[in-house]
Amino acid sequence: MEADMYAYQKAVLAILEEAFAAEGAAIEATVAALCAAIHDKRALYIFGASHAGILAEELYYRAGGLMLINPIFGSEIMLNRAPVTTTSRMEQLEGYGTVLADGVDFRAGDVLIVHSVSGRNAVAIDLVLAARAKGVQIIALTNLRYSQSVKSRHSSGKRLFELADIVLDNHGVIGDAVCELPGVAQKVGPTSTVVGAAILNTIVVEVCRRLVESGMQHPPVFYSANLDGGAARNQALAETYREAIRYRL
């Protein structure tokens, strides 16, 4: 890789170009699934463990984002957990994802987006299996190259992409980081967060555009609370979609 200060930027732009060129069908399928769920006032869930959970925070409760995104947060796999190494142990612990699922009001017709770069850890597999059993549609955001190179850490032997109805591939490299340093074995500069956020926000924008095209005058999008009238608009939308909003406002 070219040794300059923009090596990371160049790598990310190359991955973004590759991902969007290759993932058109999966993005289209995801947009269609989310639009259908919103029209039916179903809930949209998102989950990720540790750094993968950053994308759950990215889509949740923010101006310009979909109001129907219900995040699934587990305190043992959040990065404010101390010691932080506990998060790695817990995402590999079979059964923890089932416990998380027990606290989620999954219903048939809901949609669950699960972000896991390797797709191998037990917490995501447990959660997906529990959601699928209740008729929830599963969308995986993962790295197929990475995931296919490793074995599952779940007793089912399954990786995330093998359990999903739709698979979005982030087209990253094995190990996620992309920039090589002379004499250093570990690459630096992970790409999954920035690429994953770009893919998911592209989907959000297209979902909203299609909802408006279908005649929906007020799509369930958060208005900024820092703009006059924003809070009142959000309250009105929340009332309209109260069946699909399963977090407290």
N, C-alpha and C positions, 0 to 999 in steps of 0.2 A: 504494500500500500504506500502511496506517495507520502513522504515525510514532510508534511507541512501542517500549519495550525488549522487548516480547514479539512483535514482528513476525515474527521467525524462527520462534518456537514456533507461532504461528498458521498460518504458511505450511506448515510441516512437517505439522501435524495435518490441514490441509486436503488435502495431497497424500496422506497416509496413508489418509484416508477415501476419497478418489477411487480410489486404487490397489486397496484391498481390495474396494471395491464393484465394480470392473471386472474384476479379475484372478482371480475365483473359479474359472473353468474352467481357466485356465493353472496356478493353484496346485494344483487337484485333479489335473490331469494330471501335474504334477511329483511330487506325493506318491505317486501310483500308480507312477510310473516308479522312484522311489527304493525304495519298498517291494518291488517286484518284484526289483530288483537285489539288495537285502539278502537276501531269501529265497533267491536263487540264489547268494549269496556272491560277487557281482560287486563291483568296485571303484567308488567314487564319487570323481570328481576335481573340483577347482575351480581356476579360473585367473582372474587379473585382472592388468593391468599398472599400475604406479605406484599411484595412489590407489584404483583399482578393485581392486587386489590386497589392500586392507585387508579385504575380505569373505572372501578366501581365508584370511587369518589369523583372522578372526572365527569361522569354522566349524571350524578345525583345532585338534586337541589341547587341548580345554578341557572342564572339568567341565560335565556336562549336555549335551555335544555328541556328535554321532555319531562313533564310533570309525573308521568306514570312509571318512571324508573324507580323501582324499589331495590335498594341495595341490601345485600346480605353480608353483614359484618360479624366476624367472630373475634372476640377480644383476645383470644390466644394466638391469633395469626395477624394481628395488627402490629405495625412497626413501632408503636409506643409501648409494646410489651417488654418488660425487663425480666431477665436478660433477653436480648433480642434473639439469641440463638434458640430460644423456646419456640419461636415461630416456625423454624425449620423442622423441629421435632414434631410439632403439633400438626403441620400440614401433611406429614408422613404417617401420622397415627391413624390407623383404620378405626372407624367408629365415630371420630370427631365430626366428620361431615354429616353423618346420620343424626347426631345430636343437633347440629345446626338446622338441618332440615325439619326436625321435629318442631322447631320454633317458627317455621314459615308456613303461612296459610296458602300453600300451593293449591290451585284449582285447575281442573281440566280446561285447556284452552289458553292458559297462561304461557308466557315465554320466559325462558331462563337463558341468559347469556353468561357463559363461564369463560373466564380468561385464565389460561394456564399455558405458559410458554413450553414447558416440557410435556405437559399433559399426563404426567406419570404418577403424581402424588395422590394418596388415598383420600384426602379431604374433598377434592373436586369430584372424584369418582363416586364416593359415598353420596354426595349431594345430588349428583346427576341421576344416580340410580333411584334415589328416593323421589325426586321430582318426576322422572319418567313414569314411575309407578302410579302417579296421580294424574297422568295425561298431560304433562307439561312438555311443550316443544323445546328442544335443546339446541342452542347455537353455541358452537365452540369457537373461541378465538385462541389460536395456538400457533406453534411453529412446527409444521409437519416434518421438515428435515430433521429437526432436533428430536421430536417425539418418536419418530420412526427409528432413531438410532439408540434408544434406551428401552429398558423393560419397565413395565408397570410395577408400581409399589403396592398395588392393591391385590387382594387374594383372587379377584375375578380374572386377573391377568389383562384387563382392559386398560387402554389409555383413552384420554378424553375424546380424541377424534374418532375413536371406534364406537362411541356411544351417542354421538351428536347427530341431529337431523340435518344440520347445516354446519359446514366447517369453513371458517375464515382463516386463511394461512397468512401469517405476518411476514413470511419470506425472509426471516432473519437467519443468521448463521448458527451453527451448533455452539451452544454456550452463550449466545446472545450478544456478547461484546464483540466489536468489530475492528478496533485499532490495535495494531501490533507495535510493540516497543522493542528496540534492539536488546537482545539478551534477556528479555522477560518472557516467561512462558505464558502468563495470563494476559490475554487481551484486555483492553479497557474500552469503555464507551458502549454500554448496552443500548439496544435500539428498540426493544419491544414496547416500551412505554410510549415513545413518540410516534412510532408507526401504528401501534394499536389505537392510540387516541385519534390519529388522523383517519383511520378506517372507521371507527365507531362514530366520530362526529360527521363524517361524510354520510353515513347511514342516517343519522339523526336529521341532517339537513334535507336529505332526499325524502325521508318519511314525512316531514312537515310540508314539504312542497307538494307531495302527492295528496296529502290530506286536504290542503287548500284547493287543489285542482278538483278533488272529488266533491267539493261544495261545502266543506267544513269551514265555517266562518271564523271560529275561534279554536284552533288546534291547541291541545294541552301543552303549552309551552310556558315556562316561567318567565314572567316579566321581572325586570330588575327592581328589587325593593328599594334601591337608591334613587329611583326616578319617581316623581310625583304620580300617584295613582297606581303604582305597581302592586302594592300590597292588596288593594281592593280588587284588582283584576285577578290576581292569584287566588284570592279567596273565592271569587265567583267560579273560576275554572275548577278549583278543588271540589266545590260542591257538585258540579256537573259530573265529575269523574271520581266521586268518593268511593265507588265500588272497586275501582282499580288501584287507588292509592292506599297502600297498606302500611304506611309509615305515619307517624304523628307529625302534623304540621302545627 
